[in-house]
């Protein structure tokens, strides 16, 4: 089966491919954010949703944000996504 993330990672010119296996994010038109590899929520509000990933926290800022799906290691955020930042 075709795996979008694996295909992209194979085409990248990097010396340490293990760094690419920490987490994956897909931002679809600033309306949906899909994440793989999260390790738990930190903040949950209509303006900010943040979650832990290995060695960092991802902060999603926007308007009318909703945590639409949450599983053991994936999540989906819907709303008007204005900014996504890793700290």
PyMOL Python script that loads the backbone (N, CA, C, O; Angstrom):
from pymol import cmd

cmd.read_pdbstr("""\
ATOM      1  N   UNK A   1       0.838  -1.173   0.000  1.00  0.00           N
ATOM      2  CA  UNK A   1       0.000   0.000   0.000  1.00  0.00           C
ATOM      3  C   UNK A   1       0.893   1.249   0.000  1.00  0.00           C
ATOM      4  O   UNK A   1       1.931   1.277   0.661  1.00  0.00           O
ATOM      5  N   UNK A   2       0.488   2.255  -0.730  1.00  0.00           N
ATOM      6  CA  UNK A   2       1.217   3.519  -0.829  1.00  0.00           C
ATOM      7  C   UNK A   2       1.107   4.290   0.478  1.00  0.00           C
ATOM      8  O   UNK A   2       0.010   4.449   1.014  1.00  0.00           O
ATOM      9  N   UNK A   3       2.228   4.769   0.994  1.00  0.00           N
ATOM     10  CA  UNK A   3       2.248   5.583   2.204  1.00  0.00           C
ATOM     11  C   UNK A   3       2.843   6.943   1.854  1.00  0.00           C
ATOM     12  O   UNK A   3       4.033   7.061   1.562  1.00  0.00           O
ATOM     13  N   UNK A   4       2.004   7.949   1.888  1.00  0.00           N
ATOM     14  CA  UNK A   4       2.384   9.311   1.516  1.00  0.00           C
ATOM     15  C   UNK A   4       3.605   9.801   2.294  1.00  0.00           C
ATOM     16  O   UNK A   4       4.548  10.320   1.697  1.00  0.00           O
ATOM     17  N   UNK A   5       3.599   9.641   3.618  1.00  0.00           N
ATOM     18  CA  UNK A   5       4.699  10.133   4.444  1.00  0.00           C
ATOM     19  C   UNK A   5       6.004   9.404   4.135  1.00  0.00           C
ATOM     20  O   UNK A   5       7.055  10.037   4.032  1.00  0.00           O
ATOM     21  N   UNK A   6       5.947   8.099   3.988  1.00  0.00           N
ATOM     22  CA  UNK A   6       7.164   7.343   3.684  1.00  0.00           C
ATOM     23  C   UNK A   6       7.742   7.725   2.328  1.00  0.00           C
ATOM     24  O   UNK A   6       8.962   7.794   2.173  1.00  0.00           O
ATOM     25  N   UNK A   7       6.886   7.973   1.349  1.00  0.00           N
ATOM     26  CA  UNK A   7       7.343   8.376   0.019  1.00  0.00           C
ATOM     27  C   UNK A   7       8.091   9.705   0.079  1.00  0.00           C
ATOM     28  O   UNK A   7       9.155   9.844  -0.525  1.00  0.00           O
ATOM     29  N   UNK A   8       7.556  10.663   0.786  1.00  0.00           N
ATOM     30  CA  UNK A   8       8.217  11.965   0.928  1.00  0.00           C
ATOM     31  C   UNK A   8       9.550  11.817   1.655  1.00  0.00           C
ATOM     32  O   UNK A   8      10.553  12.388   1.228  1.00  0.00           O
ATOM     33  N   UNK A   9       9.571  11.063   2.739  1.00  0.00           N
ATOM     34  CA  UNK A   9      10.797  10.885   3.522  1.00  0.00           C
ATOM     35  C   UNK A   9      11.897  10.216   2.701  1.00  0.00           C
ATOM     36  O   UNK A   9      13.071  10.561   2.840  1.00  0.00           O
ATOM     37  N   UNK A  10      11.529   9.269   1.854  1.00  0.00           N
ATOM     38  CA  UNK A  10      12.514   8.593   1.024  1.00  0.00           C
ATOM     39  C   UNK A  10      13.144   9.537   0.009  1.00  0.00           C
ATOM     40  O   UNK A  10      14.299   9.349  -0.374  1.00  0.00           O
ATOM     41  N   UNK A  11      12.401  10.550  -0.431  1.00  0.00           N
ATOM     42  CA  UNK A  11      12.904  11.490  -1.434  1.00  0.00           C
ATOM     43  C   UNK A  11      13.697  12.652  -0.846  1.00  0.00           C
ATOM     44  O   UNK A  11      14.331  13.396  -1.596  1.00  0.00           O
ATOM     45  N   UNK A  12      13.680  12.828   0.461  1.00  0.00           N
ATOM     46  CA  UNK A  12      14.418  13.923   1.082  1.00  0.00           C
ATOM     47  C   UNK A  12      15.899  13.588   1.175  1.00  0.00           C
ATOM     48  O   UNK A  12      16.281  12.444   1.423  1.00  0.00           O
ATOM     49  N   UNK A  13      16.704  14.584   0.975  1.00  0.00           N
ATOM     50  CA  UNK A  13      18.155  14.420   1.071  1.00  0.00           C
ATOM     51  C   UNK A  13      18.595  14.800   2.482  1.00  0.00           C
ATOM     52  O   UNK A  13      18.952  15.949   2.737  1.00  0.00           O
ATOM     53  N   UNK A  14      18.568  13.836   3.392  1.00  0.00           N
ATOM     54  CA  UNK A  14      18.991  14.098   4.760  1.00  0.00           C
ATOM     55  C   UNK A  14      19.893  12.971   5.223  1.00  0.00           C
ATOM     56  O   UNK A  14      19.782  11.839   4.752  1.00  0.00           O
ATOM     57  N   UNK A  15      20.773  13.283   6.133  1.00  0.00           N
ATOM     58  CA  UNK A  15      21.697  12.267   6.634  1.00  0.00           C
ATOM     59  C   UNK A  15      21.086  11.444   7.751  1.00  0.00           C
ATOM     60  O   UNK A  15      21.502  10.307   7.975  1.00  0.00           O
ATOM     61  N   UNK A  16      20.099  11.997   8.460  1.00  0.00           N
ATOM     62  CA  UNK A  16      19.514  11.284   9.588  1.00  0.00           C
ATOM     63  C   UNK A  16      18.010  11.107   9.378  1.00  0.00           C
ATOM     64  O   UNK A  16      17.213  11.938   9.815  1.00  0.00           O
ATOM     65  N   UNK A  17      17.632  10.027   8.711  1.00  0.00           N
ATOM     66  CA  UNK A  17      16.224   9.767   8.422  1.00  0.00           C
ATOM     67  C   UNK A  17      15.428   9.452   9.689  1.00  0.00           C
ATOM     68  O   UNK A  17      14.203   9.569   9.691  1.00  0.00           O
ATOM     69  N   UNK A  18      16.113   9.050  10.774  1.00  0.00           N
ATOM     70  CA  UNK A  18      15.407   8.765  12.026  1.00  0.00           C
ATOM     71  C   UNK A  18      14.746  10.019  12.587  1.00  0.00           C
ATOM     72  O   UNK A  18      13.710   9.924  13.245  1.00  0.00           O
ATOM     73  N   UNK A  19      15.329  11.199  12.338  1.00  0.00           N
ATOM     74  CA  UNK A  19      14.727  12.450  12.789  1.00  0.00           C
ATOM     75  C   UNK A  19      13.372  12.691  12.140  1.00  0.00           C
ATOM     76  O   UNK A  19      12.549  13.421  12.692  1.00  0.00           O
ATOM     77  N   UNK A  20      13.128  12.100  10.994  1.00  0.00           N
ATOM     78  CA  UNK A  20      11.879  12.289  10.268  1.00  0.00           C
ATOM     79  C   UNK A  20      10.760  11.383  10.772  1.00  0.00           C
ATOM     80  O   UNK A  20       9.617  11.521  10.337  1.00  0.00           O
ATOM     81  N   UNK A  21      11.065  10.468  11.673  1.00  0.00           N
ATOM     82  CA  UNK A  21      10.069   9.526  12.177  1.00  0.00           C
ATOM     83  C   UNK A  21       9.451   9.949  13.505  1.00  0.00           C
ATOM     84  O   UNK A  21       8.747   9.157  14.132  1.00  0.00           O
ATOM     85  N   UNK A  22       9.699  11.175  13.946  1.00  0.00           N
ATOM     86  CA  UNK A  22       9.193  11.627  15.243  1.00  0.00           C
ATOM     87  C   UNK A  22       7.698  11.906  15.176  1.00  0.00           C
ATOM     88  O   UNK A  22       6.943  11.396  16.003  1.00  0.00           O
ATOM     89  N   UNK A  23       7.250  12.712  14.199  1.00  0.00           N
ATOM     90  CA  UNK A  23       5.827  12.994  14.021  1.00  0.00           C
ATOM     91  C   UNK A  23       5.573  13.501  12.608  1.00  0.00           C
ATOM     92  O   UNK A  23       6.500  13.912  11.910  1.00  0.00           O
ATOM     93  N   UNK A  24       4.312  13.469  12.193  1.00  0.00           N
ATOM     94  CA  UNK A  24       3.893  13.952  10.884  1.00  0.00           C
ATOM     95  C   UNK A  24       2.721  14.898  11.053  1.00  0.00           C
ATOM     96  O   UNK A  24       1.828  14.649  11.862  1.00  0.00           O
ATOM     97  N   UNK A  25       2.721  15.994  10.284  1.00  0.00           N
ATOM     98  CA  UNK A  25       1.620  16.952  10.275  1.00  0.00           C
ATOM     99  C   UNK A  25       1.179  17.212   8.848  1.00  0.00           C
ATOM    100  O   UNK A  25       2.007  17.315   7.943  1.00  0.00           O
ATOM    101  N   UNK A  26      -0.129  17.318   8.649  1.00  0.00           N
ATOM    102  CA  UNK A  26      -0.674  17.732   7.357  1.00  0.00           C
ATOM    103  C   UNK A  26      -1.679  18.838   7.636  1.00  0.00           C
ATOM    104  O   UNK A  26      -2.637  18.644   8.384  1.00  0.00           O
ATOM    105  N   UNK A  27      -1.456  20.007   7.027  1.00  0.00           N
ATOM    106  CA  UNK A  27      -2.363  21.139   7.154  1.00  0.00           C
ATOM    107  C   UNK A  27      -3.108  21.251   5.832  1.00  0.00           C
ATOM    108  O   UNK A  27      -2.500  21.512   4.794  1.00  0.00           O
ATOM    109  N   UNK A  28      -4.403  21.057   5.866  1.00  0.00           N
ATOM    110  CA  UNK A  28      -5.212  21.074   4.653  1.00  0.00           C
ATOM    111  C   UNK A  28      -5.957  22.404   4.578  1.00  0.00           C
ATOM    112  O   UNK A  28      -6.945  22.621   5.279  1.00  0.00           O
ATOM    113  N   UNK A  29      -5.467  23.276   3.724  1.00  0.00           N
ATOM    114  CA  UNK A  29      -6.095  24.573   3.423  1.00  0.00           C
ATOM    115  C   UNK A  29      -6.364  25.434   4.652  1.00  0.00           C
ATOM    116  O   UNK A  29      -7.270  26.267   4.633  1.00  0.00           O
ATOM    117  N   UNK A  30      -5.602  25.252   5.706  1.00  0.00           N
ATOM    118  CA  UNK A  30      -5.799  26.043   6.911  1.00  0.00           C
ATOM    119  C   UNK A  30      -7.112  25.775   7.618  1.00  0.00           C
ATOM    120  O   UNK A  30      -7.547  26.575   8.447  1.00  0.00           O
ATOM    121  N   UNK A  31      -7.752  24.650   7.299  1.00  0.00           N
ATOM    122  CA  UNK A  31      -9.044  24.297   7.904  1.00  0.00           C
ATOM    123  C   UNK A  31      -8.982  22.995   8.698  1.00  0.00           C
ATOM    124  O   UNK A  31      -9.762  22.807   9.631  1.00  0.00           O
ATOM    125  N   UNK A  32      -8.063  22.090   8.338  1.00  0.00           N
ATOM    126  CA  UNK A  32      -7.920  20.808   9.026  1.00  0.00           C
ATOM    127  C   UNK A  32      -6.433  20.550   9.240  1.00  0.00           C
ATOM    128  O   UNK A  32      -5.626  20.720   8.327  1.00  0.00           O
ATOM    129  N   UNK A  33      -6.083  20.141  10.444  1.00  0.00           N
ATOM    130  CA  UNK A  33      -4.716  19.723  10.739  1.00  0.00           C
ATOM    131  C   UNK A  33      -4.774  18.285  11.215  1.00  0.00           C
ATOM    132  O   UNK A  33      -5.456  17.974  12.191  1.00  0.00           O
ATOM    133  N   UNK A  34      -4.060  17.409  10.527  1.00  0.00           N
ATOM    134  CA  UNK A  34      -3.973  15.999  10.904  1.00  0.00           C
ATOM    135  C   UNK A  34      -2.566  15.749  11.427  1.00  0.00           C
ATOM    136  O   UNK A  34      -1.587  16.155  10.800  1.00  0.00           O
ATOM    137  N   UNK A  35      -2.460  15.085  12.569  1.00  0.00           N
ATOM    138  CA  UNK A  35      -1.154  14.817  13.170  1.00  0.00           C
ATOM    139  C   UNK A  35      -1.021  13.345  13.529  1.00  0.00           C
ATOM    140  O   UNK A  35      -1.954  12.737  14.054  1.00  0.00           O
ATOM    141  N   UNK A  36       0.136  12.781  13.244  1.00  0.00           N
ATOM    142  CA  UNK A  36       0.501  11.432  13.668  1.00  0.00           C
ATOM    143  C   UNK A  36       1.692  11.544  14.601  1.00  0.00           C
ATOM    144  O   UNK A  36       2.613  12.319  14.342  1.00  0.00           O
ATOM    145  N   UNK A  37       1.684  10.787  15.674  1.00  0.00           N
ATOM    146  CA  UNK A  37       2.822  10.750  16.585  1.00  0.00           C
ATOM    147  C   UNK A  37       2.684  11.639  17.799  1.00  0.00           C
ATOM    148  O   UNK A  37       3.678  11.921  18.469  1.00  0.00           O
ATOM    149  N   UNK A  38       1.461  12.094  18.106  1.00  0.00           N
ATOM    150  CA  UNK A  38       1.307  12.928  19.307  1.00  0.00           C
ATOM    151  C   UNK A  38       1.427  12.066  20.561  1.00  0.00           C
ATOM    152  O   UNK A  38       1.220  10.854  20.525  1.00  0.00           O
ATOM    153  N   UNK A  39       1.764  12.718  21.662  1.00  0.00           N
ATOM    154  CA  UNK A  39       1.948  12.017  22.928  1.00  0.00           C
ATOM    155  C   UNK A  39       1.088  12.632  24.027  1.00  0.00           C
ATOM    156  O   UNK A  39       1.404  12.505  25.210  1.00  0.00           O
ATOM    157  N   UNK A  40       0.005  13.299  23.638  1.00  0.00           N
ATOM    158  CA  UNK A  40      -0.923  13.856  24.612  1.00  0.00           C
ATOM    159  C   UNK A  40      -1.169  15.334  24.427  1.00  0.00           C
ATOM    160  O   UNK A  40      -0.315  16.066  23.926  1.00  0.00           O
ATOM    161  N   UNK A  41      -2.344  15.763  24.835  1.00  0.00           N
ATOM    162  CA  UNK A  41      -2.729  17.169  24.741  1.00  0.00           C
ATOM    163  C   UNK A  41      -2.117  17.979  25.875  1.00  0.00           C
ATOM    164  O   UNK A  41      -1.918  17.468  26.977  1.00  0.00           O
ATOM    165  N   UNK A  42      -1.821  19.244  25.598  1.00  0.00           N
ATOM    166  CA  UNK A  42      -1.329  20.178  26.606  1.00  0.00           C
ATOM    167  C   UNK A  42      -2.374  21.254  26.848  1.00  0.00           C
ATOM    168  O   UNK A  42      -2.711  21.552  27.994  1.00  0.00           O
ATOM    169  N   UNK A  43      -2.892  21.843  25.759  1.00  0.00           N
ATOM    170  CA  UNK A  43      -3.867  22.930  25.841  1.00  0.00           C
ATOM    171  C   UNK A  43      -5.025  22.633  24.900  1.00  0.00           C
ATOM    172  O   UNK A  43      -4.828  22.133  23.792  1.00  0.00           O
ATOM    173  N   UNK A  44      -6.238  22.946  25.353  1.00  0.00           N
ATOM    174  CA  UNK A  44      -7.413  22.732  24.519  1.00  0.00           C
ATOM    175  C   UNK A  44      -8.382  23.890  24.706  1.00  0.00           C
ATOM    176  O   UNK A  44      -9.061  23.982  25.728  1.00  0.00           O
ATOM    177  N   UNK A  45      -8.442  24.787  23.700  1.00  0.00           N
ATOM    178  CA  UNK A  45      -9.399  25.889  23.710  1.00  0.00           C
ATOM    179  C   UNK A  45      -9.797  26.178  22.273  1.00  0.00           C
ATOM    180  O   UNK A  45      -9.282  25.560  21.341  1.00  0.00           O
ATOM    181  N   UNK A  46     -10.708  27.112  22.097  1.00  0.00           N
ATOM    182  CA  UNK A  46     -11.150  27.462  20.744  1.00  0.00           C
ATOM    183  C   UNK A  46     -10.106  28.268  19.979  1.00  0.00           C
ATOM    184  O   UNK A  46     -10.187  28.389  18.757  1.00  0.00           O
ATOM    185  N   UNK A  47      -9.121  28.822  20.698  1.00  0.00           N
ATOM    186  CA  UNK A  47      -8.077  29.627  20.062  1.00  0.00           C
ATOM    187  C   UNK A  47      -6.726  28.922  19.987  1.00  0.00           C
ATOM    188  O   UNK A  47      -5.929  29.206  19.093  1.00  0.00           O
ATOM    189  N   UNK A  48      -6.462  28.007  20.918  1.00  0.00           N
ATOM    190  CA  UNK A  48      -5.170  27.312  20.956  1.00  0.00           C
ATOM    191  C   UNK A  48      -5.385  25.844  21.320  1.00  0.00           C
ATOM    192  O   UNK A  48      -6.070  25.517  22.289  1.00  0.00           O
ATOM    193  N   UNK A  49      -4.783  24.974  20.519  1.00  0.00           N
ATOM    194  CA  UNK A  49      -4.691  23.558  20.866  1.00  0.00           C
ATOM    195  C   UNK A  49      -3.222  23.200  20.745  1.00  0.00           C
ATOM    196  O   UNK A  49      -2.610  23.411  19.698  1.00  0.00           O
ATOM    197  N   UNK A  50      -2.656  22.660  21.808  1.00  0.00           N
ATOM    198  CA  UNK A  50      -1.261  22.236  21.761  1.00  0.00           C
ATOM    199  C   UNK A  50      -1.160  20.787  22.224  1.00  0.00           C
ATOM    200  O   UNK A  50      -1.959  20.308  23.028  1.00  0.00           O
ATOM    201  N   UNK A  51      -0.158  20.115  21.694  1.00  0.00           N
ATOM    202  CA  UNK A  51       0.047  18.706  22.030  1.00  0.00           C
ATOM    203  C   UNK A  51       1.529  18.382  22.012  1.00  0.00           C
ATOM    204  O   UNK A  51       2.326  19.020  21.325  1.00  0.00           O
ATOM    205  N   UNK A  52       1.870  17.363  22.798  1.00  0.00           N
ATOM    206  CA  UNK A  52       3.256  16.933  22.909  1.00  0.00           C
ATOM    207  C   UNK A  52       3.599  15.984  21.765  1.00  0.00           C
ATOM    208  O   UNK A  52       2.782  15.164  21.345  1.00  0.00           O
ATOM    209  N   UNK A  53       4.819  16.116  21.279  1.00  0.00           N
ATOM    210  CA  UNK A  53       5.447  15.144  20.402  1.00  0.00           C
ATOM    211  C   UNK A  53       6.816  14.871  21.015  1.00  0.00           C
ATOM    212  O   UNK A  53       7.237  15.574  21.933  1.00  0.00           O
ATOM    213  N   UNK A  54       7.492  13.884  20.525  1.00  0.00           N
ATOM    214  CA  UNK A  54       8.797  13.546  21.080  1.00  0.00           C
ATOM    215  C   UNK A  54       9.732  14.749  20.988  1.00  0.00           C
ATOM    216  O   UNK A  54       9.969  15.263  19.894  1.00  0.00           O
ATOM    217  N   UNK A  55      10.260  15.199  22.108  1.00  0.00           N
ATOM    218  CA  UNK A  55      11.227  16.305  22.226  1.00  0.00           C
ATOM    219  C   UNK A  55      10.672  17.683  21.889  1.00  0.00           C
ATOM    220  O   UNK A  55      11.455  18.613  21.691  1.00  0.00           O
ATOM    221  N   UNK A  56       9.341  17.855  21.816  1.00  0.00           N
ATOM    222  CA  UNK A  56       8.802  19.181  21.485  1.00  0.00           C
ATOM    223  C   UNK A  56       7.309  19.253  21.807  1.00  0.00           C
ATOM    224  O   UNK A  56       6.691  18.271  22.217  1.00  0.00           O
ATOM    225  N   UNK A  57       6.753  20.447  21.606  1.00  0.00           N
ATOM    226  CA  UNK A  57       5.313  20.684  21.706  1.00  0.00           C
ATOM    227  C   UNK A  57       4.901  21.401  20.420  1.00  0.00           C
ATOM    228  O   UNK A  57       5.592  22.307  19.955  1.00  0.00           O
ATOM    229  N   UNK A  58       3.777  20.987  19.856  1.00  0.00           N
ATOM    230  CA  UNK A  58       3.224  21.647  18.678  1.00  0.00           C
ATOM    231  C   UNK A  58       2.057  22.509  19.147  1.00  0.00           C
ATOM    232  O   UNK A  58       1.159  22.032  19.840  1.00  0.00           O
ATOM    233  N   UNK A  59       2.082  23.787  18.760  1.00  0.00           N
ATOM    234  CA  UNK A  59       1.035  24.735  19.132  1.00  0.00           C
ATOM    235  C   UNK A  59       0.277  25.134  17.874  1.00  0.00           C
ATOM    236  O   UNK A  59       0.869  25.585  16.893  1.00  0.00           O
ATOM    237  N   UNK A  60      -1.037  24.961  17.916  1.00  0.00           N
ATOM    238  CA  UNK A  60      -1.907  25.329  16.801  1.00  0.00           C
ATOM    239  C   UNK A  60      -2.748  26.512  17.275  1.00  0.00           C
ATOM    240  O   UNK A  60      -3.472  26.409  18.265  1.00  0.00           O
ATOM    241  N   UNK A  61      -2.650  27.636  16.563  1.00  0.00           N
ATOM    242  CA  UNK A  61      -3.422  28.825  16.911  1.00  0.00           C
ATOM    243  C   UNK A  61      -4.429  29.102  15.812  1.00  0.00           C
ATOM    244  O   UNK A  61      -4.153  28.883  14.632  1.00  0.00           O
ATOM    245  N   UNK A  62      -5.612  29.592  16.211  1.00  0.00           N
ATOM    246  CA  UNK A  62      -6.624  29.918  15.223  1.00  0.00           C
ATOM    247  C   UNK A  62      -7.910  30.387  15.858  1.00  0.00           C
ATOM    248  O   UNK A  62      -7.922  30.959  16.947  1.00  0.00           O
ATOM    249  N   UNK A  63      -8.989  30.132  15.151  1.00  0.00           N
ATOM    250  CA  UNK A  63     -10.309  30.568  15.583  1.00  0.00           C
ATOM    251  C   UNK A  63     -11.278  29.398  15.429  1.00  0.00           C
ATOM    252  O   UNK A  63     -11.229  28.661  14.444  1.00  0.00           O
ATOM    253  N   UNK A  64     -12.153  29.240  16.413  1.00  0.00           N
ATOM    254  CA  UNK A  64     -13.156  28.164  16.405  1.00  0.00           C
ATOM    255  C   UNK A  64     -12.524  26.786  16.230  1.00  0.00           C
ATOM    256  O   UNK A  64     -13.056  25.941  15.510  1.00  0.00           O
ATOM    257  N   UNK A  65     -11.385  26.560  16.892  1.00  0.00           N
ATOM    258  CA  UNK A  65     -10.705  25.273  16.800  1.00  0.00           C
ATOM    259  C   UNK A  65     -11.467  24.206  17.581  1.00  0.00           C
ATOM    260  O   UNK A  65     -11.983  24.452  18.671  1.00  0.00           O
ATOM    261  N   UNK A  66     -11.522  23.021  16.989  1.00  0.00           N
ATOM    262  CA  UNK A  66     -12.213  21.882  17.600  1.00  0.00           C
ATOM    263  C   UNK A  66     -11.328  20.664  17.434  1.00  0.00           C
ATOM    264  O   UNK A  66     -10.796  20.421  16.351  1.00  0.00           O
ATOM    265  N   UNK A  67     -11.169  19.903  18.492  1.00  0.00           N
ATOM    266  CA  UNK A  67     -10.478  18.623  18.411  1.00  0.00           C
ATOM    267  C   UNK A  67     -11.493  17.617  17.878  1.00  0.00           C
ATOM    268  O   UNK A  67     -12.315  17.100  18.635  1.00  0.00           O
ATOM    269  N   UNK A  68     -11.438  17.341  16.583  1.00  0.00           N
ATOM    270  CA  UNK A  68     -12.458  16.528  15.924  1.00  0.00           C
ATOM    271  C   UNK A  68     -12.220  15.037  16.097  1.00  0.00           C
ATOM    272  O   UNK A  68     -13.171  14.256  16.095  1.00  0.00           O
ATOM    273  N   UNK A  69     -10.969  14.634  16.244  1.00  0.00           N
ATOM    274  CA  UNK A  69     -10.629  13.215  16.431  1.00  0.00           C
ATOM    275  C   UNK A  69      -9.416  13.113  17.325  1.00  0.00           C
ATOM    276  O   UNK A  69      -8.509  13.943  17.266  1.00  0.00           O
ATOM    277  N   UNK A  70      -9.412  12.078  18.162  1.00  0.00           N
ATOM    278  CA  UNK A  70      -8.269  11.825  19.036  1.00  0.00           C
ATOM    279  C   UNK A  70      -8.148  10.329  19.231  1.00  0.00           C
ATOM    280  O   UNK A  70      -9.086   9.682  19.698  1.00  0.00           O
ATOM    281  N   UNK A  71      -7.000   9.778  18.877  1.00  0.00           N
ATOM    282  CA  UNK A  71      -6.723   8.366  19.145  1.00  0.00           C
ATOM    283  C   UNK A  71      -5.389   8.276  19.873  1.00  0.00           C
ATOM    284  O   UNK A  71      -4.830   9.293  20.283  1.00  0.00           O
ATOM    285  N   UNK A  72      -4.896   7.092  20.027  1.00  0.00           N
ATOM    286  CA  UNK A  72      -3.665   6.887  20.794  1.00  0.00           C
ATOM    287  C   UNK A  72      -2.490   7.701  20.267  1.00  0.00           C
ATOM    288  O   UNK A  72      -1.713   8.234  21.059  1.00  0.00           O
ATOM    289  N   UNK A  73      -2.342   7.810  18.943  1.00  0.00           N
ATOM    290  CA  UNK A  73      -1.211   8.576  18.419  1.00  0.00           C
ATOM    291  C   UNK A  73      -1.572   9.512  17.269  1.00  0.00           C
ATOM    292  O   UNK A  73      -0.679  10.132  16.691  1.00  0.00           O
ATOM    293  N   UNK A  74      -2.862   9.635  16.916  1.00  0.00           N
ATOM    294  CA  UNK A  74      -3.270  10.566  15.863  1.00  0.00           C
ATOM    295  C   UNK A  74      -4.329  11.526  16.394  1.00  0.00           C
ATOM    296  O   UNK A  74      -5.042  11.225  17.352  1.00  0.00           O
ATOM    297  N   UNK A  75      -4.412  12.685  15.750  1.00  0.00           N
ATOM    298  CA  UNK A  75      -5.468  13.639  16.097  1.00  0.00           C
ATOM    299  C   UNK A  75      -5.806  14.476  14.885  1.00  0.00           C
ATOM    300  O   UNK A  75      -5.014  14.607  13.952  1.00  0.00           O
ATOM    301  N   UNK A  76      -7.012  15.046  14.918  1.00  0.00           N
ATOM    302  CA  UNK A  76      -7.467  15.929  13.847  1.00  0.00           C
ATOM    303  C   UNK A  76      -8.079  17.167  14.480  1.00  0.00           C
ATOM    304  O   UNK A  76      -8.962  17.076  15.333  1.00  0.00           O
ATOM    305  N   UNK A  77      -7.596  18.325  14.048  1.00  0.00           N
ATOM    306  CA  UNK A  77      -8.087  19.611  14.530  1.00  0.00           C
ATOM    307  C   UNK A  77      -8.771  20.312  13.354  1.00  0.00           C
ATOM    308  O   UNK A  77      -8.218  20.380  12.256  1.00  0.00           O
ATOM    309  N   UNK A  78      -9.972  20.829  13.592  1.00  0.00           N
ATOM    310  CA  UNK A  78     -10.712  21.557  12.565  1.00  0.00           C
ATOM    311  C   UNK A  78     -10.966  22.977  13.049  1.00  0.00           C
ATOM    312  O   UNK A  78     -11.039  23.221  14.254  1.00  0.00           O
ATOM    313  N   UNK A  79     -11.099  23.908  12.124  1.00  0.00           N
ATOM    314  CA  UNK A  79     -11.359  25.309  12.425  1.00  0.00           C
ATOM    315  C   UNK A  79     -10.560  26.192  11.487  1.00  0.00           C
ATOM    316  O   UNK A  79     -10.072  25.727  10.457  1.00  0.00           O
ATOM    317  N   UNK A  80     -10.425  27.456  11.835  1.00  0.00           N
ATOM    318  CA  UNK A  80      -9.595  28.387  11.059  1.00  0.00           C
ATOM    319  C   UNK A  80      -8.194  28.372  11.647  1.00  0.00           C
ATOM    320  O   UNK A  80      -7.936  29.017  12.664  1.00  0.00           O
ATOM    321  N   UNK A  81      -7.295  27.643  11.014  1.00  0.00           N
ATOM    322  CA  UNK A  81      -5.929  27.497  11.513  1.00  0.00           C
ATOM    323  C   UNK A  81      -5.087  28.646  10.965  1.00  0.00           C
ATOM    324  O   UNK A  81      -4.928  28.793   9.753  1.00  0.00           O
ATOM    325  N   UNK A  82      -4.551  29.455  11.875  1.00  0.00           N
ATOM    326  CA  UNK A  82      -3.758  30.618  11.480  1.00  0.00           C
ATOM    327  C   UNK A  82      -2.261  30.372  11.608  1.00  0.00           C
ATOM    328  O   UNK A  82      -1.470  30.941  10.855  1.00  0.00           O
ATOM    329  N   UNK A  83      -1.865  29.519  12.568  1.00  0.00           N
ATOM    330  CA  UNK A  83      -0.439  29.319  12.828  1.00  0.00           C
ATOM    331  C   UNK A  83      -0.216  27.946  13.446  1.00  0.00           C
ATOM    332  O   UNK A  83      -0.976  27.505  14.308  1.00  0.00           O
ATOM    333  N   UNK A  84       0.843  27.275  12.987  1.00  0.00           N
ATOM    334  CA  UNK A  84       1.281  26.008  13.576  1.00  0.00           C
ATOM    335  C   UNK A  84       2.750  26.163  13.868  1.00  0.00           C
ATOM    336  O   UNK A  84       3.537  26.509  12.987  1.00  0.00           O
ATOM    337  N   UNK A  85       3.127  25.902  15.127  1.00  0.00           N
ATOM    338  CA  UNK A  85       4.501  26.152  15.572  1.00  0.00           C
ATOM    339  C   UNK A  85       4.987  24.993  16.434  1.00  0.00           C
ATOM    340  O   UNK A  85       4.232  24.437  17.232  1.00  0.00           O
ATOM    341  N   UNK A  86       6.246  24.640  16.262  1.00  0.00           N
ATOM    342  CA  UNK A  86       6.877  23.625  17.103  1.00  0.00           C
ATOM    343  C   UNK A  86       7.837  24.323  18.045  1.00  0.00           C
ATOM    344  O   UNK A  86       8.712  25.067  17.602  1.00  0.00           O
ATOM    345  N   UNK A  87       7.680  24.089  19.361  1.00  0.00           N
ATOM    346  CA  UNK A  87       8.577  24.692  20.344  1.00  0.00           C
ATOM    347  C   UNK A  87       9.186  23.642  21.236  1.00  0.00           C
ATOM    348  O   UNK A  87       9.970  23.969  22.127  1.00  0.00           O
TER     349      UNK A  87
END
""", "prot")
cmd.dss("prot")
cmd.show_as("cartoon", "prot")
cmd.util.cbc("prot")
cmd.orient("prot")
